[in-house]
Amino acid sequence: MPDTVPPQIAERARWLREEIERHNYNYYVLDRPTIPDADWDRLFAELRALEAQYPQLATPDSPTQRIGAPPRADLAAVRHAVPMLSIRSETDATAQAAYAFDARIRRELGLSVKDPPVEYSAELKFDGLAINLRYEEGVLVLGATRGDGMTGEDVTANVRTIRQIPLRLHTPQPPPVVEVRGEVFIRREDFERLNAQLQAQGEAPYVNPRNTAAGSVRQLDPAVTARRPLSFFAYGIGEVVGWELPPTHSALLDQLARWGVPVNDLRAVVYGGQGLAAYYQRIITLRQHLPFDIDGVVYKVNALAWQQRLGFVTREPRWACAHKFPPQEATTTVLDIEVQVGRTGAITPVARLAPVFVGGATITNATLHNEDEVRRKDVRIGDTVIVRRAGDVIPEIVGVVLERRPPHTQPFRMPSRCPVCGSRIERPEGEAVARCTGGLYCPAQRKQALLHFASRRALDIEGLGEKLVDQLVDSGLVRDPSDLFKLDVPTLAALERMGEKSAANLVAAIARAKETTLERFIYALGIRHVGESTARDLARHFGSLDALMAADEAALLQVPDVGPVVAASILRFFAEPQNRQVIGKLRAAGLRWPEGGPQSARACGPLTGKTFVLTGTLPGMTRQEAAARIEAAGGRVSETVSKKTDYVVAGADPGSKLLRARELGVPVLDAEAFKRLLEG
């Protein structure tokens, strides 16, 4: 060890410590990373190399002396019985790193070329949040985050909501104490479904699965965690009392799997550097097809006795390493920020980028999600940004490199008019997503509006499916729903996969749709937040379409289950001249329905004055039949659970409405209880 540290080396180490800590703060605390992961890895590797050469540089506050993020003050601290240490990362994204690790292990073990290859356990490196699960007498008693490696956060109530994690080990004779360590993450499909639900509710989508998983586990309210689609895989153990460990790490994971703990099936036992390199290449080819994100693989000496013999260095095990994949982040420049109009009218800002190669593809666009997200990240035209691409997910901007921001840049402003149809863009109060108000008129929403208009519970035009709508819109035959009523048999028969008989059947179905009901027509308009139940209430309350179109907010709020959000949505829809124009064309095309005065009184019966919400599948009864029986008994059916709901009827496979009912304390009826209520 050198006695003295050259001043320039000491200064470099000081700068590296401060720079790494700055980026750690931006990433863990502010959730605004300022450099790609690959750049952070290079800084960390340089500092670790300097401290290895000059151990006196390894100060107690050095980033190399701690692992992960510090515990949050608002969650109870947990001292780990066995530290949750990190493992060394190999950032050389070639097979050579596998051979180098094997050579180092053989050298540490004193093996010669005549000795057989070392046996390794090769596993996936999950991209989520590390968790320690403590089981006593087979029962889960504690869940804790990694924290700084020595002290984590107590998240027991939250991990109990993850259904993959067993609350009790599946064995009649569990060890007195065993700690299972693994990763909490979110599968890509679940993440996309979660974001779709949020956007449908007008809320901001999450940025990426990794941060969403970490934030979900560290929620103060377990009910919030329970609504997040979290998954878990185990990869090791912590403290063990009263259990004779198997001889190998792979056998240990097999035992955890037999106890009901989820362990990923893509782990493998391989031999020597050649086996490690082959595993690395195989997982790279599978990476894009996996249902979850990974950022590398992990190599571990399989024999536990050899692991103990190899030991640790600078709080890292000598017997393991993480071999990272090529970076899926890079820096580039924002050339422009435009907005796209989705099929439901949602306005999404999109950054046009200087072409950059990331994750195996050249990226020129990245989603900015919504106006709040652009402002939170403060992305501007001309900025240098970090772009991430994970699997087949749409590329996104992780953060802005503020040090490279050119002068005189301007913050992004959402346009006031739709770039496709010119209708007003409005963002309802309390919602994250801005929307085009030209629902029936906007070409970007045309196909979705037509499919909804023709759906079974709206105008019920049998035979008008997605592929046919694509043809009708793409050929220019249909620009809004009123054009459907101008179609004739020769025109339709000339389309692909449409013979004269199919064309005649569709024309007949369109003709039948002219005779409808007011509630079906209101529902068919596709007004945001107006479902079947609300459409029915509006039709009964106002009695005519003209009365509804002339209603102000005060009049709308008198309708059962119509609150300020729904009322504002209805007013916005009818305030758009293009929507009124399409309604006039539909009336001129011959659409008609019975109209009359307001129907203030409902049928009397045992359920009079009671409001129900239906969720799940009821045996022997469709949801429509159940709704009809409720209304026949004097009750009403709503689509959303609120404090005004009297009962939630939950069948098989209920959705989030059941969770909402439990949160609000609304009585829940199963199928049998519901039938008894109807009968008596």
Disulfide bonds with the S-S distance in Angstrom:
none
